[in-house]
Amino acid sequence: KQQLLRDLEQSMEGYAGSVRQVLRVAGSGRLGGVHGTVAQNISVESEYGTAIETALGGALQNIIVENEDAAKRCIRYLKENRGGRATFLPMTTIKSKRLEQRLEHMDGFIALACDLVRFDERYRNIMENLLGRIAVAEDIDAATRIAKQFRYRFRIVTLDGQIIHSGGSFTGGSA
């Protein structure tokens, strides 16, 4: 079982073809400044895994790069090789975004999503940009109370992966 999991990780199973291509070429040294995907650069306790996976969605496959030049090189590579599209997060341009509201007093509030993941400090701006405006709540009832209190101004994700979007739409069901 461990070998199967290693093989899946090695073959980058689950990643888009474009992302796999960039990571392989970067791994061989032909594309510099690539730090890997968001998913490769975070860890999370299992109890928060569903919430964080839901909060990040497709951004799990975004590729962290050193700077704008690295992003442009990767994009050029994909374009020249008809490798598809990918999203790059230059460490020099992505700015931190955190909710200003104090939510600790709200019943059912757990934390901001960015505070539930572990990552290298140099990626703080990126992680706070992706997760700093997303609250994690115990369940859909707590999420609804919080959303109403703050007039649906930010996204809230529950531990089991339900979402209340800023603006008031709900997304949910079985995962």
C-alpha positions, -999 to +999 in steps of 0.1 A: +000+000+000+028+024+009+045+016-025+013+023-043+010+057-026+046+065-034+040+056-070+009+078-072+028+107-057+058+101-079+036+101-111+018+132-097-015+114-101-045+138-098-026+169-112-036+185-145-013+176-174+001+211-176+010+211-139+027+177-142+046+189-172+059+221-155+069+202-124+087+175-143+107+200-164+114+220-133+125+189-115+150+181-143+165+216-139+153+231-172+129+256-155+142+274-125+124+292-097+096+266-094+087+258-057+059+232-064+022+233-061+002+248-032-008+212-023+029+202-021+037+231+002+011+228+029+001+202+055-030+201+076-044+180+104-068+153+091-098+168+109-095+200+088-085+183+055-120+184+039-125+221+048-091+231+035-094+210+003-129+226-003-116+261+005-087+258-019-104+239-047-085+242-079-059+264-063-044+233-048-028+229-082-015+265-085+022+265-089+043+287-065+072+304-083+101+326-072+091+357-092+074+371-123+102+360-146+098+323-134+061+325-141+067+339-176+093+312-184+068+285-173+040+301-193+063+304-224+073+267-220+036+256-218+027+278-248+056+266-270+050+229-261+012+232-263+012+219-227-021+235-216-026+262-190-016+266-154-018+292-127+014+306-112+018+324-079+049+346-079+062+350-044+072+386-053+037+398-064+011+379-042+001+400-013-014+388+020-052+392+026-067+385+060-101+392+073-103+422+095-133+410+114-129+394+148-147+361+147-134+344+178-165+352+198-188+336+173-203+302+183-191+275+160-162+295+145-130+274+144-104+296+127-094+313+095-085+287+070-049+300+067-044+294+104-052+257+101-025+248+076+013+245+081+037+259+055+071+274+052+071+310+064+083+323+030+049+313+016+029+333+041+017+359+017+005+332-008-013+311+019-030+342+034-040+354+000-056+321-008-070+312+027-070+344+048-105+355+039-121+321+044-136+313+078-139+276+089-170+268+109-181+236+127-212+230+106-237+246+083-258+261+111-228+278+127-217+290+092-251+304+085-252+323+118-217+338+111-226+347+075-258+365+086-240+384+114-214+397+089-238+402+060-223+375+037-191+395+032-167+365+031-167+328+024-172+303+051-164+266+048-176+239+072-156+209+085-176+186+062-170+208+031-202+229+027-197+265+016-214+298+021-200+322-005-196+359-001-228+373-015-249+346+001-250+315-022-246+281-007-228+251-021-231+217-005-242+181-005-223+149-001-186+148-009 
